[in-house]
Every structure is written in structure tokens, then in C-alpha cells.
Amino acid sequence: HDILDKMEITAPDDFHLHVRDGPMLQTVIGHTTKCFKRAIIMPNLVPPVTNSEMAREYRERILKCVPAGHSFQPLMTIYLTSMTTPDDIRKAAQEGIVKAVKWYPAGATTNSEFGVKEDALEAIRPTLEAMAEVGLPLLCHGESTDGAVDVFDREAVWVQSVLRPLVETVPRLKVVMEHVTTAQGVDFILGAREGVAGTITAHHLMLNRNALFSHGGKGGLRPHHYCLPVLKREEHRVRLVQAATSGSGRFFAGTDSAPHQQQAKESGCGCAGCYTAHAALELYAQVFDDAGALDKLEGFVSHHGADFYGLPRNTARVRLERRAWTIPDRFEVAGGGSLVPLLAGQQLPWAAQPLP
């Protein structure tokens, strides 16, 4: 029974993380670096990080904010635009700081207006071929931006109309479908060729779309549960848990933790994004525990992603123990304002500590 109350695992990595910049970066980075040794850093700043020079500068700003005593490696990405050339890709790969290229279909999510439209992929095919050649993965925000498509169907439509042809057209390109939220996404990844994988967030594993409109037995619109891709039906959540806990190396942790000021979330036009970095490993642990699959947690948070990216697995260790603690109601942001975490004020059953 002892094993169920505490366990040690390889230190985890987060393969999809937003840390923003400036005061918000100072506020959030320590939450990730306490237990996570590496994270794929999203490039959707304003202006976006579109080349290796900007990625290097952003990486330096991140490292300056990492708390003393934490060892952390930001894995940088560049933002795919219609101007990204094969030479940009080769230069980025050669310099070694950029580990992936992020594709936001124009208009799909926060700061995605600089992205490439789904029907314009053919024009940048040489760039995609260059990525395949140097082994840089393409990380996809998998949602159709066709205004006629229902918001709850955007991922499923995108999988068929965009992802399937993309994976076939550039057969050597490594492709990650980020923040998978549907059974259709899971099934595609499981049946796809070598070199196709998916990240899954803690919030999509824990919550279904009912949580947008009521939670903990109380009705009311929940802006802190609003993210993109939007939460889906319970049958999809169940399928995501099955995928994450299956032991398949095609799925790994990417929190998509996305900090926004409280006033930007609780507003007449609220921002999309759930903040989970404060408890990412503990949230995943709860999901795996509830599914009776704690033995599969280490693969999902610490092994599969590193293996897919061709990175050595971390040598550091983290201890998880069954010790209830309460998530703070909010975090003060360095330059003023506050940040409300997912499940603010609620108890979590698992607590994580890095081992010396």
C-alpha cells in the first residue's frame, strides 16, 4: 500500500508552455521550474518570436527570471509565418536553441493573427520540407478557422481537412498535435505514421464542457475554465484519459498553462487560457490516480516527450506524496494585478517536491 502514498519519478518536462514576458514572466516561471526541468516555450508574444535571434533574446529573458537554485532549460520555438524561409529553418536548427516551429492557423487563438492560413500551407511547403530535413517538429494548434464550423467541431474538422493531408504530403516531417481535446484527435494520432504525436493538458483531462457553466455544484459562467481549444463533451474527456494513461509513447504532457491578468479573464470579452503551472504535476497525478494508472504517469510526464524530441531523459528526480494542500485563490503579479489559477481555493490530494 505504501507505494500508493508516495512515489519517486524522473523529473518531468512540459512540452507546451506559455510564460509571457515582463512582470507576468517574473510571476509564473518559478511555478514551472520548481519541478519541471525543461519546457517548450510558446512564441506568441506581441510581436511574435519569428526567428532564432528573437528566440535567443527571449530565452535569455526567461533564464534571468528563473529562481536561484532551480535548474531549468527553456526549449525555444519560432512562430511560423508566410515569411518563414527554408534558410530561417536551417539557421535555427544549426544554432541549436530552437527545438520546434509553432503553427497557429491565423485567427485561431491568442495572438495568432500573424499565423499561416490553413489553405496557404502549400505556399510554404519548402519550409516544411526543410523542417523535415533538419528534424525540427511542427507544433500545430489544431482547430479550423472556418467561421462556418461550430466551435466544438473545429478540432475534428481540422484533423480530417488539414492534419491528415499535411502528414501525408510531408512524410518525414515530425508533427505534434498540441492540446488534443477530442476522440477524433486521439484516434488519428494512434493510427498515424511514425513521427506524429500529441500533447494533452491537465485541464482537458479533468474537465468537460459542463465546467464552463457550473462547477462544484454551483451554476454560473466560469471564465477561468475558458480555453482554446474549448473544453469538450464528457465522452471526449474519457477518451483523452484513456490515451494519456495507455502507456503509448505518442502522447505526452503539454500543460498549455496560459497566464492572463484576472481582469482580462473576468471581462465582457474574456481571454482564452487556463493557468495550471502552479500545480501541473499534481493535477496530472490526480488524473492518473483516479484512473488507477499511477504506474503510467512517469512515461507521460517524463519519458515520452523527451524521446519524441530526441532529448536525453532528465536525471533529476521528483517525489510525489499523498498530502492534501489548498491551491491559492490568486497570485499577485509582479507589476500589479493578479492571476487566478485553475481550481483556485480547492484542495489537491497530491503534493510534489524536487529531490536534492
Secondary structure, DSSP 4 states (H G I P E B T S, - for coil): -HHHHEEEEEPPEEEEE---SHHHHHHHHHHHHTT-SEEEEP---SS---SHHHHHHHHHHHHHHSPTT---EEEEEEE--TT--HHHHHHHHHHS-EEEEEEPPTTSSTT-TTS--GGGGGGGHHHHHHHHHHTPPEEE------TTS-GGGHHHHHIIIIIHHHHHHSTT--EEE-S--SHHHHHHHHHSPTTEEEEE-HHHHH--GGGGTEETTEES--GGG--SSPP--HHHHHHHHHHHTS--TTEEE---B----HHHHSSTTPPP----GGGHHHHHHHHHHHTT-GGGHHIIIIIHHHHHHTPPPP--EEEEEEEEEE--S-EE-TTSSEEPPTTTT-EEEEEEEE--
